[in-house]
C-alpha cells in the first residue's frame, strides 16, 4: 500500500534536482566510530578470534553427510543432488552447499555465545547432564519407563487414575492407548 504513494528520494537526488536554499543543506556525514572491546578483561579467557578458531575446527559432520560417502559411490549422489544452473553458468554442488551450511552453523554458534554463555554451554553439554526442558518433563520420562504414555492434550499420565484421582469415563476414552 505504501509503495504506491511513497516517493523515495536519496540525498544525492534531492541535492541534484531540488533547491535546498529553503530547507538548508544536509549535515555532512562523518565516518562511523567503531569500538572493539575484548570479551573480558581477564587474560586467562579466550577472545572472540580464538573462540572462532576453535569452533572452526569442529567437523559438524551432521551437516555434511556427502563427505562421508565412499569415493566409489560418490558419482551416484552427485548425479542425484547436484543441480545444473539454467543459464549455463555451472553446477551447484551438494558438497559446496554442505560446506556453506557448516559455515552458517559455526556463525550461529558464535551468535549463541554472544547472546548467552549459559545457552552456549548447554549446546555442548552431555545429554544426561541437561536439565529438563519443560515443567513436568520428569513425570513424562517416568511414565514412559512404566510403559504408560503421556497425554499431550491434558499433560497428564494416561491411565484410570491421574494424580491419585479417578478419571471420569468421558475423559477416560481420550486416555486409552
C-alpha atoms as one frame of an Amber mdcrd trajectory, in Angstrom:
protein
   0.000   0.000   0.000   2.708   2.482   0.979   4.789   1.708  -2.104   2.091
   3.161  -4.353   2.001   6.526  -2.517   5.565   6.845  -1.223   8.252   8.512
  -3.292  11.699   7.616  -2.048  14.466  10.106  -2.748  18.081   9.920  -1.754
  20.152  12.845  -0.518  22.013  12.939  -3.813  18.725  13.067  -5.765  17.383
  15.951  -3.647  20.635  17.940  -3.878  20.760  17.479  -7.653  17.134  18.177
  -8.622  15.736  20.399  -5.846  16.537  23.828  -4.486  17.832  23.323  -0.960
  18.078  27.029  -0.046  14.714  26.979   1.751  15.278  23.775   3.692  19.025
  24.077   4.213  21.800  21.660   3.460  22.115  18.140   4.685  24.592  17.706
   7.527  27.938  16.301   6.486  28.204  12.630   7.219  31.034  11.667   9.455
  32.754   8.331   9.345  31.188   5.992  11.929  33.220   5.225  15.005  33.949
   1.590  15.620  34.792   0.310  19.085  36.263  -3.160  19.505  36.072  -4.281
  23.090  37.561  -7.522  24.349  35.217 -10.242  25.536  36.513  -9.772  29.066
  39.312  -8.008  30.894  40.690 -11.318  32.188  43.845 -12.514  30.442  43.175
 -16.241  31.036  39.967 -16.216  28.927  39.902 -16.698  25.160  38.795 -13.831
  22.947  36.327 -13.955  20.060  39.006 -14.783  17.475  40.328 -17.739  19.475
  36.779 -18.999  20.064  36.049 -18.704  16.344  39.204 -20.696  15.550  38.148
 -23.407  18.000  34.622 -23.537  16.555  36.043 -23.700  13.025  37.911 -26.856
  13.997  34.608 -28.629  14.668  33.725 -31.002  11.862  29.937 -30.518  12.165
  29.637 -33.807  10.283  25.874 -33.979  10.690  25.601 -31.063   8.237  27.871
 -32.671   5.620  26.845 -36.294   5.020  28.093 -36.333   1.402  31.693 -36.006
   2.575  31.376 -39.445   4.229  30.226 -41.294   1.113  32.733 -43.749  -0.301
  34.526 -42.381  -3.387  33.286 -45.348  -5.406  29.642 -44.359  -4.685  30.042
 -40.594  -4.869  29.136 -40.282  -8.573  25.633 -41.649  -7.904  24.922 -38.965
  -5.300  26.467 -36.198  -7.383  24.080 -37.100 -10.210  21.200 -37.160  -7.732
  21.828 -33.931  -5.798  23.988 -31.606  -7.930  21.975 -29.005  -9.838  22.782
 -27.512 -13.229  22.261 -23.754 -13.446  19.736 -22.931 -16.181  21.826 -20.074
 -17.604  24.710 -22.467 -18.217  26.804 -20.828 -15.512  27.910 -24.099 -13.950
  26.771 -26.595 -11.380  25.579 -26.116  -7.817  27.286 -28.958  -5.981  25.901
 -30.608  -2.877  29.382 -30.595  -1.306  29.508 -26.790  -1.628  26.022 -26.442
  -0.136  27.049 -28.546   2.829  30.253 -26.532   3.373  28.165 -23.354   3.350
  25.780 -24.888   5.866  28.697 -25.813   8.126  29.972 -22.215   7.992  26.469
 -20.923   8.738  26.156 -23.227  11.744  29.551 -22.041  13.031  28.273 -18.467
  12.794  25.097 -19.490  14.633  27.215 -20.967  17.424  29.072 -17.663  17.749
  25.762 -15.790  17.882  24.529 -18.193  20.566  27.671 -17.458  22.579  27.135
 -13.706  22.224  23.521 -13.967  23.354  24.090 -16.227  26.367  27.148 -18.042
  27.673  24.877 -20.413  29.619  22.976 -21.382  26.450  26.270 -21.903  24.653
  27.406 -24.278  27.409  24.133 -26.198  27.141  24.742 -26.643  23.411  27.862
 -28.685  24.114  26.724 -30.384  27.333  26.207 -34.129  27.597  22.515 -35.052
  27.196  22.440 -36.769  30.605  23.577 -33.573  32.367  20.974 -31.322  30.753
  18.145 -30.018  32.930  14.561 -30.955  31.996  13.281 -28.884  29.098   9.742
 -28.215  30.305   7.976 -28.379  33.640   6.733 -31.920  34.146   9.402 -33.487
  31.931  10.451 -35.834  34.747   6.861 -37.077  35.060   6.783 -37.816  31.334
  10.034 -39.759  31.484   8.847 -41.784  34.485   5.571 -42.587  32.717   7.490
 -43.849  29.687   9.623 -46.097  31.877   6.461 -47.640  33.375   5.086 -48.362
  29.902   2.452 -45.662  30.030   2.116 -42.689  27.783   1.656 -39.010  28.467
  -1.451 -37.307  27.147  -0.252 -34.162  25.366  -3.728 -32.663  25.353  -4.105
 -32.707  29.130  -0.397 -33.002  30.045  -1.199 -35.940  32.307  -0.147 -39.544
  32.508  -2.644 -41.896  30.879  -4.480 -44.461  32.963  -7.567 -44.717  35.130
  -6.028 -42.718  37.919  -4.312 -39.411  37.312  -2.674 -37.670  40.249  -4.409
 -40.068  42.635  -7.933 -39.223  41.396 -10.220 -41.389  39.346 -10.643 -40.161
  35.751 -14.293 -39.733  34.613 -15.443 -42.107  31.866 -15.740 -39.307  29.292
 -12.121 -38.365  29.763 -11.021 -41.994  30.119 -11.758 -42.704  26.434  -9.342
 -39.991  25.481  -6.633 -41.512  27.663  -6.878 -45.059  26.271  -3.836 -46.361
  24.407
